[in-house]
Amino acid sequence: MSLHKELKHLFSKAVIHQAQSISPGAVDALAVHEAAGALLRLRGDEVAQVSYVGSMNQTTAAALYKWMAEPKFWVQVGNVATH
């Protein structure tokens, strides 16, 4: 399965839509880091991953989606002075 298809399965349409307009300054980098780590720990358990993402704060989920779909976005987040 391609990354794009996996992301569409993992994240809701609402989160994907929100991710399109999220600004780097709105990202809680620590929360996204923790969420990415949790997804890695759940690797191989697709049902648990979908459940975890569904239970996340929507803004964090949108930032995680954006980071996974567009890695260059994280460069912009890294340039923000405060998080």
N, CA and C of each residue as an Amber inpcrd file, in Angstrom:
protein
   249
   0.8530000  -1.1760000   0.0000000   0.0000000   0.0000000   0.0000000
   0.9010000   1.2430000   0.0000000   0.5310000   2.2220000  -0.7910000
   1.3200000   3.4540000  -0.8660000   1.1390000   4.2880000   0.4020000
   2.0840000   5.1630000   0.6510000   2.0090000   6.0370000   1.8140000
   0.7280000   6.8640000   1.7800000   0.3840000   7.3950000   0.6290000
  -0.8170000   8.2250000   0.5050000  -2.0640000   7.4310000   0.9020000
  -2.1730000   6.2020000   0.4440000  -3.3290000   5.3680000   0.7830000
  -3.3360000   5.0330000   2.2650000  -2.1810000   4.7450000   2.8270000
  -2.1040000   4.4480000   4.2600000  -2.5450000   5.6500000   5.0950000
  -2.1000000   6.8360000   4.7090000  -2.4810000   8.0440000   5.4410000
  -3.9800000   8.2930000   5.3440000  -4.5610000   8.0660000   4.1750000
  -6.0060000   8.2560000   4.0120000  -6.7840000   7.2630000   4.8710000
  -6.2100000   6.0960000   5.0880000  -6.8600000   5.0900000   5.9330000
  -6.7040000   5.4420000   7.4110000  -5.5660000   5.9980000   7.7660000
  -5.2330000   6.2790000   9.1620000  -5.9120000   7.5450000   9.6860000
  -6.0250000   8.5680000   8.8400000  -6.5450000   9.8690000   9.2590000
  -7.9100000  10.1300000   8.6410000  -8.7850000  10.7760000   9.4040000
 -10.1190000  11.1090000   8.9010000 -10.0340000  12.2140000   7.8470000
 -11.0990000  12.3290000   7.0680000 -11.1660000  13.3980000   6.0630000
 -11.0810000  14.7640000   6.7180000 -11.6910000  14.9090000   7.8920000
 -11.6630000  16.1980000   8.6000000 -10.2390000  16.5640000   9.0050000
  -9.4810000  15.5960000   9.4840000  -8.0910000  15.8550000   9.8770000
  -7.2550000  16.2100000   8.6450000  -7.4390000  15.4700000   7.5680000
  -6.6860000  15.7440000   6.3340000  -7.0160000  17.1490000   5.8230000
  -8.2800000  17.5150000   5.8780000  -8.6900000  18.8600000   5.4480000
  -8.0380000  19.9270000   6.3380000  -8.0680000  19.7080000   7.6520000
  -7.4650000  20.6710000   8.5820000  -5.9580000  20.7870000   8.3450000
  -5.3270000  19.6830000   8.0140000  -3.8770000  19.6810000   7.8020000
  -3.4620000  20.5820000   6.6450000  -4.3410000  20.7500000   5.6750000
  -4.0050000  21.5610000   4.5060000  -3.7920000  23.0290000   4.8630000
  -4.3940000  23.4690000   5.9730000  -4.2770000  24.8880000   6.3260000
  -3.5520000  25.1230000   7.6550000  -2.9700000  24.0980000   8.2280000
  -2.2930000  24.2700000   9.5160000  -1.0180000  25.0870000   9.3260000
  -0.8140000  26.0190000  10.2240000   0.3900000  26.8500000  10.1280000
   1.4800000  26.2600000  11.0230000   2.7300000  26.4270000  10.6440000
   3.8250000  25.8970000  11.4540000   3.7870000  26.3920000  12.8960000
   3.3240000  27.6120000  13.1200000   3.2680000  28.1630000  14.4680000
   2.1970000  27.5400000  15.3460000   1.2510000  26.8350000  14.7310000
   0.1650000  26.2030000  15.4820000   0.5190000  24.7950000  15.9400000
   1.6860000  24.3220000  15.5600000   2.0730000  22.9430000  15.8440000
   2.6940000  22.8150000  17.2300000   2.1970000  21.8560000  17.9900000
   2.8080000  21.4740000  19.2630000   3.7870000  20.3570000  18.9150000
   5.0430000  20.7370000  18.6820000   6.0440000  19.7930000  18.1930000
   6.2470000  18.6220000  19.1470000   6.2010000  18.8530000  20.4360000
   6.3670000  17.7750000  21.4000000   5.2160000  16.7720000  21.2980000
   3.9970000  17.2580000  21.1530000   2.8430000  16.3630000  21.0270000
   2.9320000  15.5240000  19.7570000   3.3800000  16.1300000  18.6680000
   3.5280000  15.3980000  17.4080000   4.6300000  14.3560000  17.5480000
   5.7160000  14.7160000  18.1940000   6.8100000  13.7740000  18.4260000
   6.3150000  12.5580000  19.2230000   5.5590000  12.8230000  20.2790000
   5.0240000  11.7390000  21.1040000   4.0490000  10.8720000  20.3100000
   3.2210000  11.4960000  19.4930000   2.2530000  10.7520000  18.6810000
   2.9520000   9.8690000  17.6540000   3.9900000  10.4010000  17.0340000
   4.7460000   9.6040000  16.0570000   5.3840000   8.3950000  16.7400000
   5.9130000   8.5980000  17.9370000   6.4910000   7.4930000  18.6880000
   5.4480000   6.4350000  19.0300000   4.2660000   6.8750000  19.3990000
   3.1910000   5.9360000  19.7190000   2.8020000   5.1200000  18.4870000
   2.7190000   5.7710000  17.3290000   2.4010000   5.0390000  16.1040000
   3.4750000   4.0010000  15.7940000   4.7160000   4.3570000  16.0280000
   5.7950000   3.3920000  15.7990000   5.6750000   2.1980000  16.7430000
   5.3280000   2.4520000  17.9910000   5.1630000   1.3540000  18.9430000
   3.9970000   0.4490000  18.5600000   3.0190000   1.0020000  17.8610000
   1.8500000   0.2260000  17.4310000   2.0420000  -0.3790000  16.0370000
   3.2300000  -0.2790000  15.5190000   3.5290000  -0.7920000  14.1770000
   3.0680000  -2.2490000  14.0560000   2.4050000  -2.5440000  12.9630000
   1.9240000  -3.8950000  12.7230000   0.5160000  -4.1330000  13.2420000
  -0.0320000  -3.1920000  14.0020000  -1.3910000  -3.3080000  14.5320000
  -2.2070000  -2.1510000  13.9760000  -2.6820000  -2.3430000  12.7620000
  -3.3840000  -1.2780000  12.0430000  -4.6260000  -0.8010000  12.7880000
  -5.3590000  -1.7150000  13.3850000  -6.5750000  -1.3560000  14.1100000
  -6.2300000  -0.4500000  15.2900000  -5.1740000  -0.7750000  16.0190000
  -4.7570000   0.0390000  17.1580000  -4.2680000   1.4050000  16.6940000
  -3.5690000   1.4590000  15.5690000  -3.0970000   2.7340000  15.0520000
  -4.2690000   3.6330000  14.6850000  -5.2480000   3.0950000  13.9850000
  -6.4180000   3.8810000  13.5820000  -7.1600000   4.3660000  14.8250000
  -7.2990000   3.4980000  15.8030000  -7.9710000   3.8650000  17.0480000
  -7.2060000   4.9720000  17.7700000  -5.8850000   4.8470000  17.8260000
  -5.0550000   5.8580000  18.4870000  -5.2020000   7.2110000  17.8030000
  -5.0840000   7.2260000  16.4890000  -5.2000000   8.4900000  15.7480000
  -6.5870000   9.0890000  15.9510000  -7.6160000   8.2530000  15.9710000
  -8.9790000   8.7360000  16.1710000  -9.1980000   9.3520000  17.5380000
  -8.3870000   8.9470000  18.5110000  -8.5420000   9.4680000  19.8700000
  -7.6790000  10.7000000  20.1380000  -6.8310000  11.0480000  19.1920000
  -5.9050000  12.1740000  19.3640000  -6.6290000  13.5200000  19.2770000
  -6.0120000  14.5290000  19.8630000  -6.4200000  15.9120000  19.6570000
  -6.3640000  16.1700000  18.1560000  -7.4090000  16.7630000  17.5800000
  -7.4880000  16.9210000  16.1340000  -6.3690000  17.8000000  15.5710000
  -5.9660000  18.8190000  16.2990000  -4.8850000  19.6830000  15.8100000
  -3.5660000  18.9210000  15.7720000  -3.3160000  18.1050000  16.7850000
  -2.0990000  17.2830000  16.7960000  -2.1500000  16.2670000  15.6660000
  -3.3090000  15.6590000  15.4680000  -3.4600000  14.6940000  14.3780000
  -3.2140000  15.3610000  13.0230000  -3.7210000  16.5780000  12.8480000
  -3.5160000  17.2980000  11.5880000  -2.0390000  17.6020000  11.3640000
  -1.3520000  18.0070000  12.4240000   0.0800000  18.2910000  12.3030000
   0.8650000  17.0120000  12.0180000   0.4760000  15.9140000  12.6450000
   1.1390000  14.6280000  12.3920000   0.9190000  14.1950000  10.9480000
  -0.3070000  14.3360000  10.4780000  -0.5910000  14.0120000   9.0790000
   0.2770000  14.8540000   8.1440000   0.3030000  16.1390000   8.3870000
   1.0650000  17.0630000   7.5280000   2.5370000  16.6870000   7.5210000
   3.0650000  16.3450000   8.7010000   4.4740000  15.9530000   8.8090000
   4.7350000  14.6680000   8.0230000   3.8210000  13.7080000   8.1270000
   4.0150000  12.4390000   7.4310000   3.8240000  12.5840000   5.9210000
   2.8790000  13.4050000   5.5070000   2.5780000  13.5790000   4.0880000
   3.5600000  14.5180000   3.3960000   4.0480000  15.5100000   4.1420000
   4.9360000  16.5280000   3.5760000   6.1010000  16.7800000   4.5380000
   7.1160000  15.9300000   4.5100000   8.2350000  16.0730000   5.4650000
   8.8830000  17.4640000   5.4670000   8.8230000  18.1840000   4.3680000
   9.4060000  19.5330000   4.3190000   8.6820000  20.4890000   5.2650000
   7.4410000  20.1590000   5.6160000   6.6870000  20.9870000   6.5500000
   7.4240000  21.0770000   7.8840000   8.0900000  20.0050000   8.2790000
   8.7740000  19.9970000   9.5720000   9.9280000  21.0000000   9.6030000
  10.5150000  21.2830000   8.4740000  11.5570000  22.3220000   8.4030000
  10.9380000  23.6610000   8.7920000   9.7400000  23.9320000   8.2940000
   9.0570000  25.1780000   8.6290000   8.7290000  25.2230000  10.1210000
   8.2880000  24.0980000  10.6870000   7.9780000  24.0320000  12.1090000
   9.2460000  24.2830000  12.9160000  10.3540000  23.7130000  12.4730000
  11.6260000  23.8940000  13.1810000  12.1010000  25.3300000  13.1900000
  11.6490000  26.1310000  12.2570000  12.0520000  27.5350000  12.1880000
  11.2180000  28.4360000  13.0900000  10.1770000  27.8840000  13.7140000
   9.3560000  28.6650000  14.6400000  10.0900000  28.7550000  15.9620000
  10.2000000  29.9520000  16.4870000  10.9980000  30.1760000  17.7040000
  10.3820000  29.5480000  18.9470000   9.0610000  29.5590000  19.0710000
   8.4160000  29.0190000  20.2590000   7.3560000  28.0120000  19.8820000
   7.1960000  27.0060000  20.7280000   6.1660000  25.9760000  20.5130000
   5.4160000  25.7930000  21.7970000
